[in-house]
Amino acid sequence: MPQLSVNGVSLYYELNGPTPPDPALGSLVFLSGLTGDHNNWQLQVGSFSSSYRCLTFDWRDTGQSGPSPQPLYGLDDLAADVAALIAATGLGRSHLVGLSMGGAVAQHLALNYPEAVASLTLASTFAVRSQPPELPPGKRTPGNLRHSAALARHDTRAHLPGLNLPVLVLAGSRDTVTPPQEQAEYAALIPNSRFVLIEKAGHLVQVERAGEFNRQLRAFLS
């Protein structure tokens, strides 16, 4: 199992696609949502890895990654993990594709490490969360609870107008966790953003409407 030690934590990751990455296309880095792991992106990796180098991974404290060296941390710390993972794997400036919490972390990455980010695709995500998300009983692990607490401190609204890169916002029309209207509102704060509503999709838009999700992502990247 591939593991890399970054910021004092061992992260499980998987790389698929051409080696080295095609410099004309770049690499794709997929960031899963709260309680998710690297497996959440199988329908995207299978579609894009013929052309793009694709990185998936498990967050610290979850999946096959190791425990955090610190009990409390924020999304900035998770963003630092991803930036270090991108550097350690030699991917260079990458296209970030984040779902829900992954999209929130992607915002911090673009704000804190602009040299590592070529574009953002933000799916079913948000710019602010006023309270921790409710976790189902079977998902209340220490790591998920720490991630949930970190989400409650996330608020990038004041910083989004300063993003200077292409941004695609994908929302599912049936998403009740992150309603489309809320996603359209934060998208409007980003100068170079495009908002796309995917019909008949809920929160897990990359799975529920994988074909349309991939089509929109491919068109955006091209």
N, C-alpha and C positions, 0 to 999 in steps of 0.2 A: 504494500500500500504506500503510495507516494506521500511523504510528509515533509514539510519545511518548517523550520523553527524561525518565527518572526516575532519580534517584540516580546520575547520570552514565552511564547505559546506555540505549540506544535499544531499546524494546520494541515488537514487532509485536503488534497486537491487532485483534480484530474485534468489532463491536457489532451485534446483531440485536434486533428487537423494537420495541415502542412507544416513541416519543419525545415527551415525557419519560416515564420509567417511571411506571406506575400506583402512586401512593403507598400504596395499599391492599395491593398485592402485593409491591412492591419489585423488586430486581434479582437475577439469578443470576450468580455468578462461578464459572467452571469452571476447575479447576486440574489439569493433566495429571500423569501419573506420570513416572518416570525414563525417558528416551529418547523421551517423548511430545511432542506439540505440540497446537496449537489444533484440528487436524482430528480428534482423538480424541473430540470431543463432538458430532459432527454429528447423531447420532441423538437427542441431548437438545435441542440448539438447534432442530432441526426440529420437535420436539414442544412446546417451552415458549415459543418466541419469539412465538407469537401472543398471549400474555398477559404474559410477563415480558420485561424488557430483559435480554439475555444477553451476557455478556462472555467471550470466549475469547482466549487470548494464547499466545505462545511465551516460555519462560523465557529469562533472560539466558544468553548463550553457546550457545543452541540455535536451531534453526529459522531463522526470518527475523528474529529479534532480534539485536542487536549483541553484541560481546564485552564481557566484564566489565571495568570499570576496575581491578579488583583480582584477582590470581590465586587468592587463597584467600578463601572466604567460607562462611557457614553458612546454615542454613535461616531464621534470623532475618533475614538479608539478603534472601533471596528473599521472605519475608513483607513486608519493608519495601517491596520493589518492587511487590507486589500492592496494599498499602495506598495507595501513591502513585498507582498506576494507577486505583484506585477513586476517589480524590479528583480526579484530573485529568480523568476522564471524567464527573464529576458524578453518580455512581450513588448516593451516600449509603450508608446501612447496607444491606448486601447479604447474601444467602444464599450461603454458600460451599459448593461441591460439589467435593470433592477426591478423586482416585484415587491410592492408593499414596503416592508422594512428595508429590503434591499434597495429600493428606489430612494428611500430616505438617506441611507448610507451613501448611495451614489452622489447625492447632492453635496454631502460633506466632502467626498473625494474631489469633486469638481471644484469646490470652493477652496480646499486646502492644498490640493496637489494638481493644479491645472496642467502641469507639464506631463502628467500621466494619463490624461483623459482627452480623447479625440471627439467624443460625442456622448450624449446621454439618451437612453430610452427609459422612460419612467412609466411603469405599468401599475395601475391600481395602487397608487401611492399618494403622498400627502406632504405638505410643507409644515404642518403643525399637528400635534396630538396633545390634547389638554389633560388626558388621563390614560393610565396604562390600559391596553386592550385586555379584554376578558379572555383568559385562556381556558380551554376545556379541561376537565379534571385529569385526563390522561396525558396532558401536555404540560402540566405544571412542574417541570423539572427546574433545578436551580438555574441552569443556563437560560432557559426560556423566560423565567421570572426576571433575571437580570436584564435580558434584552427588552422585555416589556417595560421595565422601569426606565431604561435608557430612552425608549421611544417617548415616554411621557415628558422628557426634557428636550425633545426635538422641536425646533422652531427656526426655520430658515427663511421665513417670509421677507425679512428685511434685507437679506443678502441675494435673493434670487434675481433681482434686476441687474446685479453685477455679473451674472454668468455670461461669458462671451464664447459660446460654442453652440453647435446645433443641438437641439433638444426635441425629442419626440415624446409626447404624452399619450399613452394608450389607456382608455377607460372602457370597462364593460358596462353596457347599458343597464344590466341587472345587478350591478355591484351595490350591495347594501352596507358593506364594511367601509368602503371609501366611495361615496356617491359620486357619480359623474360630474355633477354641478360643482362640487368641492374641488375636483381635479381640474376642471376648466378654470376655476378662479385662481388657483396657484399657477397654472400654465400661463395665464394672462400676465403674470408678473415677470415672466422670463422673455427677454427681447427676441431671441431667435428660436422660439418654440413653435411646435405644430401640435395641435390637439386633434386626436382621432377617437371617435366613439365606435366601439365594436359592438354591434347588435347581438343580442341573445347570449351575452357573456356575463358571468358574475365576477367575483373577486379573482379567481384563478384563471384569468383570461388567456394566459399562455398555454393552458391545458384545454380549457373548455372550447376555445376557438383557435386551436393551434395553427391551422392553415391560414386564417386571416391574420393572426398575429405575425406569423412568419412573413407573409406577403407584405404587410405594412413595414416590418423591420427591414426587409430586404430592399424595398423601395427607398426607405430613408437612408440606408447605408450607401446606396448607389448615387 
